[in-house]
Amino acid sequence: MAWNFFRRATETVPERKASATGRVVAWGTAGRVAWSPRDTVSLTRTGFAGNPVGFRAVKLIAEAAAALPLVCQDRERRYDAHPVVDLMRRPNPGQGRAELFEALYGQLLLSGNGYLEAVGPGGLPRELHVLRSDRMAVVPGVDGWPVAYDYAVGGRKHRFDMTGPVDPVCHIRSFHPQDDHYGLSPLQAAAVAIDVHNSASAWSKALLDNAARPSGAIVYRGVDGQGSLSSDQYDRLVSEMEAHHQGARNAGRPMLLEGGLDWKPMGFSPSDMEFQKTKEAAAREIAVAFGVPPMLLGIPGDATYANYQEANRGFYRLTVLPLATRVAAAVGYWLSTHLGEQVELRPDLDQVPALAAERDQQWKRVGEADFLSQGEKRAILGLPPLAEGV
């Protein structure tokens, strides 16, 4: 019994994670490709703040979606004056509607999750604020549904209770096939292409720092036939090369060789020449992951659309409108629970310049349909029915 006691005491206790949603750990060992970390903060730093294609794609989508006018309506009519309309016009003292939704769309694109906080004693919120998704953590209950959200900043934590009659936080997330609580961001899908693009940019920068030409070889041939330098000669040669013949400021500077030294320049190899094509291919993959036509980002080699106008129309129809419609519907339903009455928020398609031609054709086609009543025509166009006697 005593020996069994000591044996149990020395057994290794299996490690258990405290969080219900484990974080992805990127393992890096010798002999493997060194990929960047896949957490939200690292992806935002490398894919948005450190990559021009990712930065422009996120800004293009967020600004276009936030600029769409929103209409507030219920089953009976469309409101020009309504408490929800007033709240959307100025969600908080520091932001207007476009600024608030641009931040919300940006968080959704960068992390796959967007969080809106309701501020107010009760009823319709007095203010709306966008919370940073990298600071928010879901607290799941025994049934798997979130019972709270923890917002942590600098060692301090605030918990939003989600078990009350109304939710203080609106969580909007993208589809993730392998996570029940968090969404999948386009940055995660484009992470490999972002690493390739950043590495190609770093290679180009290193090439420019070396006078925009590849390295050459210094061949030493001594008078007595020996082919190696002494330690002092080698150190002196390296220091002179670094001080006088490297960097952009020394571009074109003549090289003075002595003592049997000979310079053999090297041309670009085929693999070096393929770097630009590799960079353009990676840029197209990043644009495709975000749903932005490469033509709108100035990336050459894309012939999907015949012209810029068609590419812009496809961008709105396939990327901006689905995102804006989904987010507006979620925010409208969330505000309805606070207000106590059913209202709906949706983008006003009649005020989208990129879709003006399509809307004109649809209005004309529906207007000329004699077999449809006025109520059916308004329903097809997304308009509420007219009041009785109108």
Beta strands, then each sheet from edge to edge (+ up, - down):
strand 1: 70-73
strand 2: 78-79
strand 3: 113-119
strand 4: 127-131
strand 5: 136-140
strand 6: 146-153
strand 7: 156-161
strand 8: 169-173
strand 9: 217-220
strand 10: 261-264
strand 11: 344-347
sheet 1: 2+ 1- 11+
sheet 2: 4+ 3- 8+
sheet 3: 5+ 6- 7+
sheet 4: 9+ 10-
end
